[in-house]
């Protein structure tokens, strides 16, 4: 518990006349102010102080009144230079860290002014504890650093716009995508720039409109262009960075470059088209099955042998198109491949058609694998060798005769 100062401290001062010449109204203000307030000589000797000074620095009244300001300021402060500056300017405001009794430091705003008391220069000082403000500034700085790190390190291009569409900030990825310099784009209106095409401009406008109407803004694939006019395939999405009440502070536009993905999709579609063209024009039956022996893809020749369009075979099994005996044999072969991974090469099979005619097939079946090497189905190729078998039978008959 801090020692309560005696009233005479404020009449004559423990170290001199103190506040004897100051009106009682100022004495009350001196004591009631919520900051640490003191009077001191230019040599640093404390003449008077309020209780907040003791509280701030952790001293008792008597301990504090025996101190010099030189003991409160860290050694890093040049006292002579500080006093010279205060004297030349009549006062000084600055930030500092002062030492408490336990040798911990407390950040303060220091305000000093000079006046004459009893014919001698006296310094009136005020220490305002700014610990909370410093902590808030530290947290804000950390938050800004995290934001800046995320903003700059993301693989997506990001642009921050104000409510009028003017560019407030842009990250390195976006600058790289468009081949532009930051100083040449910040402050410009994004909606009127050549970066947006006739396809992407209405998408951005709609996304902003949706956000302003409190509707969810959905990402969309579209086109933008770099500074040289090269078309970029991008996925655009937008959201509010700050919105208070009905006022919008800023929008964020995120641009994901999907050019590589688009090229991969085009390549995949081209390869799929080539595969489909090959499958549909080859006379052999080709089919793909999953782990349940259901067809996932068949060519026209395979479907023609079952007298149905290819799409009608998808999701069905051999039991839907063959006799139960024939379907069972095919099913057992498929199961053996799924279980062991072994190939069946040029297996000769006889198929009885519903009209009683026969067909002979040379069947090859192999397992299908996923990227991790797991078996996920089978691939089959059946070649009709009926004519060959018929010629073979005639040759054997001729040879006997």
Secondary structure as UniProt FT lines:
FT   HELIX           7..10
FT   TURN            11..12
FT   TURN            14..15
FT   TURN            18..21
FT   HELIX           24..32
FT   STRAND          36..40
FT   TURN            42..43
FT   STRAND          45..49
FT   HELIX           51..57
FT   HELIX           61..65
FT   HELIX           69..72
FT   TURN            75..76
FT   HELIX           79..89
FT   STRAND          91..99
FT   TURN            101..102
FT   STRAND          105..117
FT   TURN            118..119
FT   STRAND          120..129
FT   HELIX           131..153
FT   STRAND          157..162
FT   TURN            163..164
FT   STRAND          166..170
FT   HELIX           172..178
FT   HELIX           182..184
FT   TURN            185..187
FT   HELIX           190..192
FT   TURN            194..195
FT   TURN            198..199
FT   HELIX           200..212
FT   TURN            213..214
FT   STRAND          220..225
FT   TURN            227..228
FT   STRAND          231..244
FT   TURN            245..246
FT   STRAND          247..257
FT   HELIX           259..281
FT   STRAND          285..290
FT   TURN            291..292
FT   STRAND          295..298
FT   HELIX           300..305
FT   TURN            306..307
FT   HELIX           310..312
FT   TURN            313..315
FT   HELIX           318..320
FT   HELIX           324..340
FT   STRAND          344..352
FT   TURN            354..355
FT   STRAND          358..369
FT   TURN            371..372
FT   STRAND          375..384
FT   HELIX           386..400
//
